[in-house]
Amino acid sequence: MRYSISQVAKASGVSARMLRHYDAIGLLTPAFVAANGYRWYGRLELLRLQRILLLRRLGLGLAEIGAVLAEQVGEAAALREQLAQLKDERRRLDRVITTVEATIADLADARIDDPERFFAGLRTDGAAMRRTYRETFGEGAAEAFDTAEAAQDGLTTADYEHAAAQGAALFRRLADVMRSGAAPEDPAALDAVADHHASVSHFWQPTAEAYAALGGLYRTDPRQRDLAARADPELPAWLARAIEAYARERLVPPVGKA
């Protein structure tokens, strides 16, 4: 029996255009092509098309299917490779899902239900932090704190919620590095602290000594300690050491250079 390309397309659900493409790439050649250009398929071609469709459903690409059908590789080997790729994709999606879930949680935790009370508390906390900065780092740091506060004029409740979520995400990334087993002096830890330093440097360019002292606040200042401890109770002490290491390793100029 011979079947026209339209009959094969109707029976298989594969368009005539795709069947012609399969022919063009050597994946499925018709049994013969008539003088008028019509393609005709026989039983062997239909069996081959069945295998192609099965392998397509299993996720193999056309090049991989061609290799399988040419017996360059076995079907089992091709499917094992496809399985490995699917597992890699699943791990990638799991990481994406975890990140999205964490972001949702950060935004939920940062939600301000009573804006009036929040902004009153913000002013009180801000005054306390200014005193801490002045006592720890001097008047220059206190002025930088004032500059940062002035830049926040006009921010809405949603803006503060977003900033709080970003801060929580930063502490979570730092905690992930800590839990990975990285010591505070390890390059991975210093790379993570670079994001913290960048956020501080947006309004204030602390010296190495001042930045190390700022890290010490995660040990001694209840407000700073609580911010980090929300990500992990062990983070404040680890972060203080990591910031001190960052100041020592990446902020102090090499000997002989200013």
C-alpha positions as semicolon CSV with decimal commas, in nm:
position;residue;x (nm);y (nm);z (nm)
1;M;0,000;0,000;0,000
2;R;0,113;0,352;-0,076
3;Y;-0,010;0,661;0,103
4;S;0,001;1,016;-0,024
5;I;0,152;1,292;0,187
6;S;-0,196;1,430;0,260
7;Q;-0,314;1,086;0,381
8;V;-0,009;1,050;0,607
9;A;-0,057;1,402;0,741
10;K;-0,422;1,336;0,822
11;A;-0,353;1,001;0,988
12;S;-0,050;1,112;1,191
13;G;-0,138;1,469;1,279
14;V;0,191;1,587;1,128
15;S;0,142;1,863;0,874
16;A;0,242;1,808;0,512
17;R;0,482;2,101;0,552
18;M;0,656;1,926;0,843
19;L;0,670;1,598;0,649
20;R;0,844;1,783;0,367
21;H;1,084;1,929;0,624
22;Y;1,157;1,579;0,757
23;D;1,237;1,479;0,401
24;A;1,461;1,780;0,345
25;I;1,675;1,701;0,652
26;G;1,689;1,329;0,571
27;L;1,482;1,222;0,870
28;L;1,192;1,068;0,679
29;T;1,231;1,009;0,307
30;P;0,923;0,901;0,108
31;A;0,920;0,554;-0,050
32;F;0,925;0,729;-0,386
33;V;0,845;1,062;-0,546
34;A;0,630;1,056;-0,861
35;A;0,717;1,245;-1,176
36;N;0,464;1,509;-1,082
37;G;0,646;1,565;-0,748
38;Y;0,392;1,385;-0,530
39;R;0,543;1,206;-0,229
40;W;0,426;0,853;-0,147
41;Y;0,489;0,660;0,172
42;G;0,481;0,289;0,248
43;R;0,461;0,072;0,559
44;L;0,831;0,112;0,651
45;E;0,806;0,490;0,632
46;L;0,497;0,490;0,853
47;L;0,676;0,276;1,112
48;R;0,970;0,517;1,102
49;L;0,732;0,809;1,147
50;Q;0,585;0,636;1,454
51;R;0,933;0,616;1,610
52;I;0,998;0,980;1,526
53;L;0,675;1,089;1,696
54;L;0,747;0,874;2,002
55;L;1,094;1,021;2,042
56;R;0,955;1,371;1,990
57;R;0,704;1,315;2,271
58;L;0,993;1,205;2,493
59;G;1,159;1,539;2,429
60;L;1,436;1,453;2,184
61;G;1,531;1,708;1,920
62;L;1,531;1,627;1,550
63;A;1,911;1,593;1,538
64;E;1,904;1,347;1,828
65;I;1,622;1,152;1,666
66;G;1,819;1,136;1,343
67;A;2,117;0,992;1,532
68;V;1,896;0,734;1,702
69;L;1,734;0,625;1,376
70;A;2,071;0,612;1,203
71;E;2,179;0,378;1,486
72;Q;2,467;0,605;1,577
73;V;2,335;0,588;1,931
74;G;2,083;0,362;2,096
75;E;1,744;0,488;2,203
76;A;1,826;0,414;2,566
77;A;2,144;0,624;2,550
78;A;1,958;0,912;2,385
79;L;1,684;0,896;2,645
80;R;1,937;0,890;2,929
81;E;2,090;1,207;2,789
82;Q;1,745;1,363;2,761
83;L;1,667;1,258;3,119
84;A;1,985;1,425;3,242
85;Q;1,885;1,745;3,063
86;L;1,536;1,732;3,211
87;K;1,678;1,685;3,560
88;D;1,908;1,984;3,509
89;E;1,609;2,190;3,397
90;R;1,410;2,072;3,699
91;R;1,691;2,181;3,933
92;R;1,702;2,520;3,759
93;L;1,326;2,560;3,793
94;D;1,344;2,453;4,159
95;R;1,596;2,732;4,220
96;V;1,371;2,982;4,041
97;I;1,069;2,866;4,241
98;T;1,262;2,895;4,567
99;T;1,370;3,248;4,478
100;V;1,017;3,354;4,385
101;E;0,874;3,201;4,703
102;A;1,137;3,378;4,912
103;T;1,061;3,710;4,740
104;I;0,690;3,668;4,808
105;A;0,769;3,594;5,173
106;D;0,997;3,900;5,194
107;L;0,726;4,124;5,051
108;A;0,467;3,976;5,288
109;D;0,695;4,028;5,589
110;A;0,769;4,384;5,478
111;R;0,401;4,478;5,452
112;I;0,315;4,788;5,655
113;D;-0,034;4,749;5,797
114;D;-0,031;5,071;6,001
115;P;0,159;5,339;5,804
116;E;0,108;5,613;6,067
117;R;0,259;5,400;6,341
118;F;0,534;5,279;6,105
119;F;0,650;5,629;6,013
120;A;0,644;5,740;6,377
121;G;0,861;5,440;6,465
122;L;1,086;5,513;6,168
123;R;1,156;5,863;6,299
124;T;1,234;5,728;6,645
125;D;1,461;5,454;6,512
126;G;1,627;5,700;6,276
127;A;1,716;5,935;6,560
128;A;1,860;5,644;6,762
129;M;2,064;5,520;6,465
130;R;2,198;5,871;6,401
131;R;2,325;5,886;6,759
132;T;2,485;5,544;6,717
133;Y;2,655;5,647;6,393
134;R;2,781;5,972;6,545
135;E;2,915;5,798;6,855
136;T;3,074;5,515;6,654
137;F;3,204;5,692;6,345
138;G;3,198;6,064;6,417
139;E;3,002;6,358;6,281
140;G;3,087;6,275;5,917
141;A;2,892;5,950;5,934
142;A;2,603;6,124;6,108
143;E;2,589;6,378;5,826
144;A;2,589;6,094;5,573
145;F;2,299;5,942;5,767
146;D;2,115;6,275;5,738
147;T;2,180;6,276;5,361
148;A;2,038;5,925;5,333
149;E;1,730;6,022;5,532
150;A;1,677;6,335;5,321
151;A;1,687;6,119;5,007
152;Q;1,395;5,923;5,151
153;D;1,167;6,225;5,168
154;G;0,856;6,158;4,966
155;L;0,894;5,780;4,968
156;T;0,563;5,598;4,996
157;T;0,470;5,303;5,212
158;A;0,513;5,080;4,907
159;D;0,864;5,220;4,857
160;Y;0,959;5,128;5,212
161;E;0,807;4,784;5,174
162;H;1,012;4,731;4,858
163;A;1,332;4,851;5,027
164;A;1,269;4,625;5,326
165;A;1,217;4,327;5,095
166;Q;1,543;4,406;4,915
167;G;1,724;4,425;5,248
168;A;1,577;4,094;5,357
169;A;1,686;3,937;5,028
170;L;2,041;4,066;5,084
171;F;2,058;3,915;5,431
172;R;1,913;3,592;5,298
173;R;2,185;3,571;5,032
174;L;2,449;3,633;5,296
175;A;2,295;3,364;5,516
176;D;2,298;3,120;5,223
177;V;2,671;3,179;5,179
178;M;2,727;3,131;5,550
179;R;2,528;2,806;5,554
180;S;2,725;2,679;5,256
181;G;3,020;2,652;5,493
182;A;3,212;2,957;5,371
183;A;3,431;3,114;5,635
184;P;3,395;3,492;5,674
185;E;3,738;3,537;5,512
186;D;3,662;3,317;5,208
187;P;3,634;3,483;4,863
188;A;3,270;3,372;4,834
189;A;3,189;3,551;5,160
190;L;3,375;3,865;5,052
191;D;3,195;3,864;4,716
192;A;2,860;3,850;4,898
193;V;2,959;4,128;5,139
194;A;3,041;4,345;4,835
195;D;2,665;4,391;4,785
196;H;2,632;4,508;5,146
197;H;2,921;4,751;5,102
198;A;2,765;4,883;4,780
199;S;2,437;4,958;4,958
200;V;2,621;5,145;5,235
201;S;2,837;5,334;4,984
202;H;2,531;5,474;4,808
203;F;2,526;5,759;5,062
204;W;2,849;5,721;5,255
205;Q;3,201;5,618;5,155
206;P;3,333;5,465;5,478
207;T;3,701;5,409;5,530
208;A;3,816;5,052;5,586
209;E;3,826;5,120;5,958
210;A;3,479;5,272;5,962
211;Y;3,329;4,989;5,756
212;A;3,482;4,731;5,991
213;A;3,331;4,920;6,283
214;L;2,996;4,922;6,105
215;G;3,020;4,543;6,086
216;G;3,073;4,535;6,460
217;L;2,727;4,687;6,506
218;Y;2,579;4,354;6,400
219;R;2,720;4,221;6,727
220;T;2,646;4,513;6,956
221;D;2,348;4,710;6,826
222;P;2,012;4,540;6,886
223;R;1,849;4,694;6,577
224;Q;2,124;4,588;6,338
225;R;2,156;4,248;6,501
226;D;1,783;4,184;6,467
227;L;1,782;4,271;6,096
228;A;2,046;4,008;6,023
229;A;1,912;3,751;6,271
230;R;1,580;3,738;6,085
231;A;1,763;3,560;5,803
232;D;1,953;3,330;6,040
233;P;2,030;3,358;6,414
234;E;2,396;3,284;6,341
235;L;2,426;3,552;6,074
236;P;2,501;3,862;6,288
237;A;2,830;3,727;6,429
238;W;2,935;3,577;6,094
239;L;2,848;3,895;5,907
240;A;3,042;4,111;6,151
241;R;3,352;3,900;6,088
242;A;3,291;3,896;5,710
243;I;3,260;4,275;5,698
244;E;3,580;4,310;5,901
245;A;3,752;4,073;5,658
246;Y;3,616;4,267;5,360
247;A;3,749;4,593;5,504
248;R;4,087;4,434;5,564
249;E;4,118;4,247;5,234
250;R;3,943;4,471;4,984
251;L;3,930;4,824;5,120
252;V;4,281;4,870;5,262
253;P;4,510;4,988;4,977
254;P;4,814;4,770;4,899
255;V;5,137;4,868;5,070
256;G;5,300;5,158;4,889
257;K;4,975;5,282;4,731
258;A;4,748;5,555;4,850
